Amino acid sequence: MSLVVEFSTITQLFDAVTLKFQHETRPVIKQKIDGKYQGISYAQLRSDVEHFAIGLSSLGISRGDCVALISENRSEWVIADMGMLYLGAINVPLYTTLTPKQIEFILNDAKVKFVIVSNQFQLNKVLKIISDVPSLQKIIVMNKSGIEFNDTVLSFREILQKGKQEYSSRKNFLGQEIDKSKPEDLLTLIYTSGTTGNPKGVMLTHGNMVSNIQASAPCIKISTDDVLLSYLPLCHSFERMAGYYTSLGCGATIAYAESVETVRENLLEVRPTIMASVPRLFEKIQNRILKQIADQPPVKQKIFHWAIDIGKKYAKAKRLKKFTPLLSVQRWFGDKLVFQKIKARTGGRVRFFVSGGAALGKELGEFFEAIGITIIEGYGLSESSPVISVNRLDNYKFGSVGLPIPGVEVRIASDGEILARGPNIMKGYWNNQKETEESLDSDGWLHTGDIGTFDEDGFLHITDRKKHLFVSSGGKNIAPQPIENSFLQSPFIDQFVLIGDKKMFCSALIVPDFDAVKDFAKREAISYTSVDELVNHPQIKKHFEEEVTKLQKDFALYERVRKFTLLIQPLTIESGELTPTLKIRRKVVEERYKHLIEKMYEGLT
């Protein structure tokens, strides 16, 4: 089963799905309340959305108004989103990690009329800049505890209640507003986090998003029996399209993780069948598994590695449809002895994971496939609503981002840049004609900024970001992303930034996995009094030199890291070194650690 209703706008999607399942008791959304996951029915969600829409309308929100939404994933995010869309308003979702100054820029750029926030912390950020945002009239807060409400700061629940009171007299009004929405209407402004400069507002219409949902759903099949765990921010186009709109359209249940930090526990509580994620989560799971195995007796280590080897052989035989009775029996024993215990840590019901947002290492995909957990990688941008290509469950290649989805054309420009065209491509950037003309050419092709190639089977492979390509002082072109991904396979490396543009050789800034390093120090009886002392210990440095040498043995000479510096604290979103989607802001990192980088090249001319 795939999409369960027909629709041409997102409001029609919600209206049709909640109407279809309004008498069912199974939940459409689950979230943790008072320490326990509780469900919200289709009927209840539909009612809340209708009441919230009427409440917003009574406050003056109407078609074409921009309403910002700053909240973690929760049912109120969905109620607010659909409530404003019912009225033809434009959702401007913002990351909860943004600073007041960043929020101020977006609110002014979009001329936002209302802001809906989740809690006191987000409210405080908006209150700091409210006097500098002339268009802003009201702030609506989801949480009630400790909030001082007034004529400007309003309660989310009070607006729901107001809408409920007026519902009987304004019910027909909502139906009329839904009918007014057209595919060409603006649905949302998604401000790209960007690695440099001010963010740009990506204009996506109902038609853009609907076309992407309808093209993606047959490629990644979701059914009414599926339960999805959602932890990636809903303000990101990937989670919003796949984990929210598409899942809703397929009649699945969506469970919200409490936070990124609790995903491990929430997996066991929700026991999802599908989850969308970024590769970093899979890297952490793999490193945790390998670390635990390293602490086991030699016999158990041998069994584990035997099972992984058998799992990889079995997966390959399965793709080629060339099984042998012996291999099948060995795989059965591997599953009983090793894999079932690992899969139980994800709740034991996962059919597949969907990976996006960054490149998934080929070896990482093969590792999980051997265990019996398939990771399907896709590719896209906010500007393409977002999916351009995706691997299929019955046709995938690790190391690739799959085949283009139906209706989307993809070609490679003469300089290697990936170009895409189709009904999913944005209208342009809000209030930014110059950037629009640079990204969208006269023939409708979106210039993605990514470098890639097609293989002989038509699978798309991403090399790197166009603007991230290095040129060494010797004239060699170097793509940092695949090199960085190779180093992230090490259980001792948490973050890795390759340095090499206009340099004589490549160097690196490395953030160690401090738990793994501390365990290593304990095994080797290395004493230390601080993290600084630990990472600068000669034995630790020697261990990292061995790791780097081992991981880059297959690199070309000009790609190899000759020097590196271990950092004593991780790169973070809060410090501005990472984007909200965990991409490295290279210019920020290189400027902040300029003194350490220069030291690695001292004495060279």
N, C-alpha and C positions, 0 to 999 in steps of 0.2 A: 504494500500500500504506500501511496505517497500523499500528495495534497488531497484533502477530503472535501474541499469546496472550490467553487469557481469565484474569481474576483479580479477586478482590474485596478483597485486601489487598496491601500492598507486598511482603511476604515471598512471597506466591504469585506475584507478578509476577516477582521475581528467580528464584525456583525454576523457574518454567515457561520463562522465556526462556533461562536458562543450560542447561537440560535440552534445549531444542529445538535450540540451536546448539552443543552441547558437542563435536561432531565436526568443526566447521568450523575452518579455520586462520586465517581473518580475525580481527583483534583486536576486542575489545569496548572496550578502553581503550588509548590510546597516551600515553606520557609520555616526557619527555626524560631520559635516563640517560647519563652520561658524554658529554654533548655531542651525542647522537643520539636521535631519537625511536624508541622500541621499543614493540612491541605486547604486550598481555596477552590471551590467548585466553579464550573463555567457560569452557572447562574449568578453566583455571588459576584464574580469578577465583572460580568456584564452589567449588573446592577450598580456596582461601585463606579464603573467607568461612566455610565449614563448620569449618575448623580454628580460626579465630579465635573463632567462637561457642563451640566446646567449651572453648577455653582460657579465655574469660571465665567460662563456667559453672563451671569448676573452681576459679575464684577467688571464686565466691560470687554472681555476677550472675544475677538471675532476673527473672521476669515482674514488671513494675511498677517496677523500679529505674530511677532516672535516671542516665544516663551522659553527661557533657559531652564535647564534641569541639571542640578548638581547633586548626585546621590549615588550611594553604593547600590548594588543589585538588590532589589527587594520588590515586593508586589506593588508598592506605591509608585515605583518607577513606571511600571506597566500602566497603572491606573492614570497617572499623570500624562504619559505619552498618548495613550488612546483618547483620554478626555480632551486634550487640546486638539488632536487630529480630527475628532468628531466635529469640532467647530471650524475646521479649516485653518487652524493656527499652525505655525511652523515650529517644530521642536528644535531647540539649539542645545544639545547635550554637552556638558562639560565634564572633564575629569575631576575627580575629587582631590587630586594632588596639585591642582593649579594654585598659584599664588594669587593674592588679591590683585596685584598689578596685571597679571595675565587675564584674570577674570574681567577686570575693568576694560581691557582692550577689546575683548570679544563682545561684551555687553554693548559697548559703544558702537562697534563695527556693525553689529546686527540690529542696533536700535531696539534692544530687548525691552519689552513692556513689563513682564512679570518674571521673577526668578523663583523656582521651586527648589528648596534645599532639604537635605535629610535631617540635619541636626544643628546643635549650637555651634559646633566648630565651623561648619560651612556658612552658617548664618553670620558669624563674626567676620568672616572674610568679605562677605557682601556688604555688611554694614560699614566696613572700613572705607569702601569706595563708592557708596551710594550717592554721595553728594557730587561725585565726578561723573555720574551717569545720568544725564538729563532725562532720558526716555524711561528710566526705571520708576515704576509706580508702586508695585507691591512685591513683598517677599512672602512666600508660603512655606511653612516649615512642617515636615512630616512628623517629627517627634514632638511630644508635648512637654516632657519633663524639663523643668527649669527654664523654659522659654518665657520671656516677657512679651506678650502679645499686645498689639496696639492697632491703630488705623493703617499702619504700613506693614507690620509683621503679623501675618494671619496664620491660623491653624488649618492644616490640611484636613483634619477631621471635621472642623466647623464648616468648611466649604462643601465637604461630602454631605453633611447634615442639611445645609442650606439647599443643595440640589435635590435632596430627598424630599424636602418639604414642598418644593416647587414642581416635582416630577409630574404629578397628575395633570397639571395645567400646561406643561411644556413638552410632553412626550412626543407629540407630532412634530415639534420644532426639530428634535434630534434627527428624526427620519428624513426631514427635508434637507438638513445640513449634510447628512451622509450622501444623499443623492446629488448634492451640488458638487461634491469632490470629483475631480477628473484626473485621469492618469498624468496629464501634463502639469498639474498643480504641484507647487513646491511642498515637499514633505518635511525636509530637514536641512539644517545647515550643520555640517560636521566640520569642525575646525581641526585641521591637521596639526598634529603636535609639532612636526617639523624638527629638523636637527639644527636649523639656523633661522634667525629672523622671526618676525611675527607670524602667527599661524594664519592660514588661508581658509576661508569658509567654503567648503565644498557644497555646491547646490545639487541636491538629489531630489528628483520628483517621485511621486507615487509610482509612475510608470517605470522609472529606473529601477527602483527596489523590487517592484512586482516582477519585472522581467527576470531579475536575478534569482528571485525565489523560485519562479516557475522553471527556470533552466537548471538550477542547482538541485532541486528536490529529486528528480529522477536519477541524478548521479550519486547522491548520498541518501539512500533510502531510509526514511524515518517512518515509523508506524505508530498507531494509537497505543501499542503495547510498550513503547519506549519511554524511558525516564532519563532526562538529561540533567546533569549537574552543571550549573552555570556559575562560573567564577570570573571569567574575563569581563572587563567593564562593559556594560550595556551601551555606554556612549561610543564605544568602538564599533565601527561598521561590521566587522567580522562576527562578533557576538550578537549584535542586534539583528543582522540578517539571518544568520544560521541558527544561533541558539535561542532566538526569540521568535521572529516572524515566521521563519520556515518551520520551526518546531510546532508553533501554534497552528499553522496551516495544515500540518500533518496530524494534528490531534494528539500530540505527545504531551507528557507531563514534564514541567520544568521545575527543578528544585534549585534554589539559590544557596550557594555556599555562604557561610558567615563572613569569610574574608579569604584572602589569598593564603594567609598563614594557617587556616583551618581546613584547607582542601583535603589533606591527608585523613583527618578524622571524619569529615563530611562524606568522603567516598564510602567509608564503612557504614555510615548511618543511612545514606540515601540509596546505596547499592545501584548506581546508575547503569544503564545499558550503553549510553553514548556520552562523551564529553568532548567539548572543543577546548583546545589549549594552545599554548605556545611551546616551542621545543624545550625551553628551560625547565619546565616541570618534568618532562620525561628524562632529561639529563640528571636531574636531582634524584628521581626515583631509581634510575640505573646506578648512580654513584652510591646511593644508600644500600642497594642490594649487594653491589660488589664489595663495599666496605664490610658489610655483615658477613659475607662469605669469607673474606680475608681473615676474619677472626675465628673461623670454624676450624676444627681439626682437619688434617690433610685428607682424610678419607672423604669427608663431606665436601671439601673443596673439589676433589677429583670427581665426585658424583655430579656436582653442579656443572662443572665445565664439560663433562661428558654429555649431560642432558642438553646444554646449550648447543653443543656441536651437532647432536642428533636432531634437535629442533630446527636448526638451520638447514640441514640436509633434507628433512621432512618437508619444510616449507618450499624448498626448491623443487623437490619431487612433485609436490602438490601443484605447483604452477605449471610444471611440464606434463602433469598427469602420468607420471612414471613411478608408481609406488611398487615397493617389494614387500612381501609379508614380513620379512625380518625388520625392515625399517619401521613399519607400522607398529609392530610389537615393541620395538625399542622406544618409539615415540610415546606409546602408552605408558611404559614404565617411567620415562622421563617426566611425564605429566603427573603421575601418581607421586613420585618421589620429590619433585622440585616445583613444577610449574603451578600446580593447584594452590600451593602455599603462597606463591607470589601473587597469583591472580586474586586470591582471597583478600589481599591488602587493598585492592581496588573495589571491593564489595562482591567480587566473584561473578558479576553478571555482565561485565563490559563486552559489548559486541565489537566495538571499534572506537578509537579516538580519532578526532579530526585535528590536524595541526596546521597552524597558519601564523602569520605575523613575522616570521623569520624562517631561515632555512633549517630544515630537519636533516641532521647528519645521516648519511646512508647507513653507517654502521649502527646508529641508534635505532633506526627503523628495523634493521635486520635482527637486532637483539630482542626487541619486543615481539617481532614476528615469530622468532624461535620459541618464545614462551607461550605464544598463542594469542597475543593481543596485537591486532593490526592497527597501525597508525596511518591514516589517509591524509596525505599532505595536499594542500591547495595553495593557490596564489591569487593575489588581487591587491587592490588599493581602495581607499575610501572613494576615490574618483571614479571607480568602476562598480560601486554598490555592493560588495567589493569584489566578488569572485570573477576571475578571468579563466582560470583553469583549475582542474582538480583530478586527482587520481580516483579511480573507482575501486570498489571492493573486489570486483572480479577482473580488474585490469589496472595494475599499478606497478610503478617502478620506484624504488627508493633512490633518492638522489635527484629525482625529478619532481616537478609540481603538477604532473599529470597532463591530461589532454584538455584543450579549450572546451568550455561548456557550450551547449547548443545555442546558436544565435550570436555568438561572439567570435568575431574574426581576430586573428592574431598573426602578426608578421614581424620579421626581424629587419630593422633598417640597416642601411649600408654600414653604419658605425657600430652595429651590434645591439642597438637599443630595441627593446620590446615595444611594439605598438599594438593597441587594441581598439576595436571599433564595434559598436553594437548598441542595442536599446538600453543597456545598463550604464552607459557612459554619462557622466554628470553634464549638467547644463553649463557649468563653468564655475569660476570662483566669485563669490559674493563681493560686489564693489571692487573688483580687481580685474579689469579688462586686460591689462598688460600680461599678468600671469596666465590668464585664460588663453590668450593668443599664443603664449609660449608652450602651453601644455596641449591644446587642442588645435590641430591644423585645419585648413580649409576643407579637407575631405572627411573630417570627423574622426580622424585617428587621434587617440590619446597617447601622448608620449610619456611612457611610464617612468622613465629615468632609471630603469633596470636594464642590465645587460644580460642577454640570454641566447640560447640556441635551441633548435629542434633536433632531436635524434632521428634515426632512420625509421622509428615507429611512430613518429609524430608527437612524442612526449617533450614537453617544454622543460628546459633546464636553466636555472638562474645562475649567472656567474657572480654578479655583484651589482651594487648601485653604480650608475654611471659616474656620479660625482665623487664616489669613494675610490675609484681606480687610482693606484699609485703609479708614478713613473719614477724609477730610481735614478740616481745621478748618472748611472751607466746606460740609461735609456730603456730599461726593461719595464714592461707593463706588469703590474702586480695587482691581483684582485684580493683584497684583505679578507673578505667574508669567509670563503671556503677554508682559508688558512686558519682563521680564528676558530671556526667550527671544529677543525681537527684537534686543536689544543684543548678545547672544552670537553673532549672525551676523557681527559685525565680526571680521576677522582680527587686529585689534589688542586685542580684549577677551577675556581668559581667564575671568574671573569677574565677576559683576555683582550687587550687592545694592541693591534699590530701598528707599528710605526715604520714608515719607510718612504714616504713621498719626498722626492728630491734628496734622498739620503744615499750614502755609499753602500749601506747594507740595511737589512731589516733588524729592528729591535722590538721590544714589547714591554708593555706594562701589564703585570699579572697580579690579580687579586686571588690569593690562595683560598681554598676551601679550608677555613680555619679549624673546623671540627676534625677533618681528615689529617691536617698537619699536627694538631695537638695529639691525636691518637698515635701518629707516627713518632712524635717526640717521646711519648710515654713508652712505646715499644723499644725505642732506642736509648732510653734512659737519658734523654736530653733535658737538662734543667734550665728554667727560664723564669723571669719574674714579670715579664710584660710581653704583649704581642709583638712590639717593636723588637725586643731582644730575640724573640723566637724566630721571626722571619729573617733576621740578620745573622742567625747562627750559621757558622760554616757548614755544618752537616746538613742543615735544611737547604741551604743554597746549593750544595752539591747534589742533593736529592732532586731539586728542581732542574738542575742542569741535565741530569740523567733523563728526567721526564721529557724535557724539551728535545733532547737529542733523539730519543726513542720515537717521539710523535712526528718528527719532521724528516725521518730518514728517506721518505719517498718524494720529498719536495725537490724542485729544481734548486740549484745552488743559490741563485739570486733571491729565492723565496724564503730561504732559511733564516731563522732568528739567530743572530750571533751574540747579542747581548740582551739582557732583560733586567727589569727592576721589580721587586716584589713590593706591592702596596700594603699598608697596614690597616686599611679600611676599605670597604666595598664602594663601588660607584653606585649612586642612588638617584632616584627621581627628585627627591627633595633638594639635593645639592645642584640640580640642573645638569648632571652628567649623563643621565638617561632620560629618554622621552617617556611619557606615560605608558607606552607599549614596550618599554624596556630596550629600546634601541639606543646604541651609544651615540652621544653627541660628541663626535670626534674633535671638533674645534674647541669645545669647552674643556674636554679632557686634556687635549694637547696643550692648551694655554695654562690650565691649572697645574699641570705637572711638567711644565716647560723646563724647570731647573733639573728635574730628574732625567728628562730626555736628553738635554744638552750634555749632561754628565756622561751619558753612554756614548756620546760621539766626541768627547774631549780629545784634543790632540790630533784630530783628523782634519785634513784640508781637502 
